[in-house]
């Protein structure tokens, strides 16, 4: 059935473009706060990577890993 809002003889609207498979897309993973400020800061850094090209992830992963390792080590000292 024709759309009554499109005048007869008007060109059909163009279909929505498909996303470029090479472009980063957000995963949409929700992270829940833990209540521990150092851990939550690391989660926030990981969450900020959503939609960022993967070659930029390595340095953030390494930083978050080091922060979490330091946090665990500090718990052992207490």
Backbone torsions as a table, in degrees:
resi	resn	phi	psi	omega
1	UNK	NA	130.1	-178.2
2	UNK	-67.5	151.1	178.4
3	UNK	-76.4	122.7	-177.3
4	UNK	-68.4	-15.2	-179.6
5	UNK	-87.2	-9.8	177.8
6	UNK	-101.4	120.3	-178.9
7	UNK	-61.4	147.6	178.8
8	UNK	-59.0	136.2	178.6
9	UNK	86.2	-6.3	178.6
10	UNK	-75.1	147.5	178.9
11	UNK	-65.3	148.0	178.7
12	UNK	-67.9	144.8	178.1
13	UNK	-63.3	146.9	179.4
14	UNK	-68.8	141.6	177.0
15	UNK	-66.6	153.8	178.7
16	UNK	-62.8	137.9	-179.6
17	UNK	-67.8	145.4	176.2
18	UNK	-77.7	146.2	178.8
19	UNK	-64.8	145.5	177.2
20	UNK	-69.7	122.2	-178.0
21	UNK	-62.6	-18.7	179.1
22	UNK	-84.9	-11.4	-178.8
23	UNK	-82.7	141.8	177.2
24	UNK	-68.6	140.7	178.0
25	UNK	-124.1	143.0	178.5
26	UNK	-64.1	144.2	177.0
27	UNK	-83.1	-26.2	178.9
28	UNK	74.3	24.3	179.1
29	UNK	-81.1	126.1	178.6
30	UNK	-90.3	132.4	179.1
31	UNK	-106.1	132.7	180.0
32	UNK	-96.1	136.0	177.7
33	UNK	-62.8	145.3	-179.1
34	UNK	-95.5	-20.1	-175.1
35	UNK	92.6	-8.0	176.9
36	UNK	-101.6	114.0	-172.9
37	UNK	-53.5	-41.9	-177.9
38	UNK	-67.3	-40.7	179.3
39	UNK	-69.0	-43.0	179.6
40	UNK	-63.4	-34.4	176.5
41	UNK	-64.8	-40.0	176.7
42	UNK	-64.7	-42.2	177.7
43	UNK	-62.4	-38.7	178.6
44	UNK	-63.7	-38.2	177.5
45	UNK	-64.5	-40.9	178.7
46	UNK	-67.0	-39.7	-179.6
47	UNK	-63.6	-33.2	-179.9
48	UNK	-67.5	-16.1	179.9
49	UNK	-79.0	-12.1	-177.1
50	UNK	-58.4	117.3	179.9
51	UNK	90.8	-0.3	179.2
52	UNK	-91.7	141.8	178.7
53	UNK	-54.3	142.6	-173.6
54	UNK	-62.7	-26.1	179.9
55	UNK	-67.2	-15.2	176.5
56	UNK	-90.1	-6.0	-175.6
57	UNK	-76.8	-33.5	-169.9
58	UNK	-56.2	-49.8	-177.3
59	UNK	-64.3	-35.7	178.5
60	UNK	-69.9	-42.9	177.8
61	UNK	-58.2	-44.7	-179.3
62	UNK	-63.9	-41.0	179.3
63	UNK	-65.3	-46.1	-179.8
64	UNK	-64.4	-41.0	178.5
65	UNK	-59.9	-45.2	179.8
66	UNK	-63.7	-42.2	178.9
67	UNK	-62.3	-42.7	179.5
68	UNK	-67.4	-39.6	177.5
69	UNK	-62.6	-41.7	177.6
70	UNK	-63.8	-39.6	179.0
71	UNK	-63.9	-43.2	178.2
72	UNK	-65.7	-40.6	178.9
73	UNK	-63.1	-38.9	178.8
74	UNK	-65.0	-34.5	178.0
75	UNK	-66.3	-34.8	178.0
76	UNK	-67.8	-30.5	-179.0
77	UNK	-78.2	-21.4	-178.4
78	UNK	-79.3	NA	NA
